[in-house]
């Protein structure tokens, strides 16, 4: 089991940041219920509430200090490891699930997604993101015989799992979700786009730094 002590060297900024790119996709709907796994300090939830994108925003956060901050700005925070937690909500309760840069930190993200599935309404939206281990920078590192872990980013030493766009998408499909799109969070630079076009997009995965999955619960 992973405890919060595993993240003791993380700075406060690690648990902050607003995922406007996700919340801005949602229409205004004050009846909507959103669940965020790894809600950090609640910045994304506060933004969703302030822009009228939901009426209820629930977060799960492992790190107590971040959870305490989130409790001030969202409706409910469950403190602890989602892998060991049974959420006290009826089936088909949530309209949206957000899992931003969190599933790669879990021992068994496949099981977590399956357990959360009943809590989602049919056709409820899922927005999830993760670093892409198939990025060309990782391949260059491997060609040099290296596997260098870092304090944050793609090679964050607290990552327990690594995904490619294809394997990330397959994980959701196997857990009962239909993937609508697999996108880069940040579009590749001009040079990368040219190379991608010249290779007929056969190697697009090499130029995707972070993966964004949009899916619906079946």
Secondary structure, DSSP 8 states (H G I E B T S, - for coil): ---GGGGTT--GGGG----HHHHTTS---TT-EEEEES-TTSHHHHHHHHTTS-SEEEEEES-HHHHHHHTTTSSEEEES-GGG------TT-EEEEEEES-GGGSS-HHHHHHHHHTTEEEEEEEEEEEEBTTSHHHHHHHHTT----BSSSTTBTT----B-HHHHHHHHHHTTEEEEEEEESS---HHHHHHHHHTTTTTGGGG-SEEEEEEEE-
